[in-house]
Amino acid sequence: MLQICTASARVYKALTIFGKDASESVRRRSRRTSVENSHGFKVELKPHERIIIGSCVITNTEQRTRLLIDGENVPILREKDILTPETADTPAKLVYLAVQLMYLSPDPMAHHPTYFSLVRDILSTMPSAWPFIEGINNHILNGDPYYALKEAKKLIGHEEKLIQAARANAETDRKSA
């Protein structure tokens, strides 16, 4: 029992010190404008929308919900940004899925072989994707997988433009024949 009381006293003391430091930090931050205040990450969820925070999937209820998420290096993905193996039906979407797995994984390097294999395949069929792949690679190497994901989303947009152009050309060829 004495050990529990001693441990709780140490925890209380640490929290008290943390609280004093935090209140000083809040006073300093309150002088800044609200734009400069980077305290937490705000997310507003629509009814029944899902979000991944760390390794947890959170599903909203019937009402809109606003969350304030505070922490460092915790992967956060909204439902609209989540790709599943079933919806990854193009080469660019497969690259996005590989980057997403790196972002969410505690061991991102475990997904590197899959990613680099997909990159080789996509570059052999779509050389114009190189600037996007280069951006993704740079973000991965710099330890910024979230920004790599954003760059992969641009790659999907590039691929969609190429597919639309190919369909338009096929339609034109069909009409002229």
N, C-alpha and C positions, 0 to 999 in steps of 0.2 A: 504494500500500500504506500509506503514511504517513497518507493521508486516512482510510482505513478504520480504522486504529488510533486516530486522534484522535477520530473519530466514535464508536467503540465506548467509548472512555474517557469521553466526555461522557455517553453513555447510561448507562454503569455508575455514574458519579457521580450522575446524576439519580435512578437507581433506588436507590442507597444512601441518598440524602437522603430519598426517598420512603419507603424502608423504615424509617428512623429516625422519621420523622413518623408513619408508620402504627403502629409499635410503641408510641409514646407515646399515640396515639389509642386503641389497644387497651387499654392500661393504664387510661386514664380510663374507657373503656366497661365494663371488667370490674368496676368498682365498682357499676355499675347492676344492676338485676334483669334477668333474662333476658327479661321481658315488654317492658322498655323498649329492649332491644337491637334495633335495626332494621338489622342487618348482613345485607343480601342478602334474597332472596326464595326461599323453599323451595317446591319443587314435587315431588310424588311422582307418578310416572307408572305406570299399570297396564301389564301386558304389551300390546304392540302399540299403545299409545295414542300419539297425535300431539299435538304442541304447536308453536305458531308463536312464534318468538323473533326479533324484528326482521323481516327478510325471509326467514328460513330456516324450513323445516318440518322438525322433528325427529321421527323415529319411534322409539319404544322397541322393544327386542327382546323376548325371551320372559320376562324377569324384571322384577319391580318395580324401579324406579329412583328414586333421590332426587337431585334437582339443587339446587344452590345457585347462584342467578343474582344477580350483583352488577353494578350499572350504573344509569345514570339515563336516563330517557326512552326506554327500549327497550320497544316494544310486545310483550306476552306474552299469548297466547290459548291456552287449553287446548282440546282437541278438542271437549269438550262445549259450549263457548261459540262455536264456529265455525259460521257459517251459510254455505251455498253458494247460488248463484243457483237451483239446482235445488230446494233445501229452503225457500227463501223464497217460500212459496206464499200468503201473506196480506199485506194492506197493512202491518200492524205488523211482520211479519218483513222486509218490504222496507225499512222504515225502519231496522230493526236492521242489515240488511246494509249500507245506506248509511253508518251510523255506524261499523260495523266497518271498512269501507273507509277512512273518514277516520282511524280509529285506527291502522291498519296502514300507511297511505300516508305517504311522506316529504313529500308535498304535499297535506295534507288539504283545502285549499280547492278543489282540483280536483273534489271530490265534492260540494261545497255545492249547485250547481244541481240535481243529482239529488235530494239530500236535501230541499231546500226544495220541490221539485215534489211529492215523495211526501208531505210534511207537508201541503201544501195539499189534496191528494186525500184523505188520511185524515181531516183535520178537516172536510171537506165531508160525508163520510159518517158520521163518528163524532165529533161535537162533544165527547162526554164524554172524549175522549183529550187534551183541552187541557192538563190539569195535568201529564200525562206528557211531552207535547211541550215544554211550558214548562221542565220540569226538564232535558230533553235539551238544549234550546237554551242554557240557562244554563251547563251543563257545557261545551258546545262553545265558547261565547263566552269562558269562563274558561280555556280550554286544557286541560280535563280530559276527553279523549275516552273514557278508560276508564270514568269515572263516567257519562258519557253513554250508554255501552253498557249499563251496569247499569240505568239508567233505561229504556232501550229494551226491556230484558228485562221490566221491569214492565209496559210498554205491551203486550207480547205476552200477558202474563197477563191484563190487562184485556180485550183483544180476545177471548181464549179464553172468559172468563166471559160476555161479551156473546153470543158464538156459541152457547154452551151454553144460555143463557136463551132465545135465539131458537128453538133446536131444541125446547126444552121447551114453549114457547108453541105452536109448530107442531104438536107431538104432542097437546097438550091440545085445540087447535082441531080436529084430525083426529078425535079420539075423540068430541067433542061433536057433530060433524056427522053 
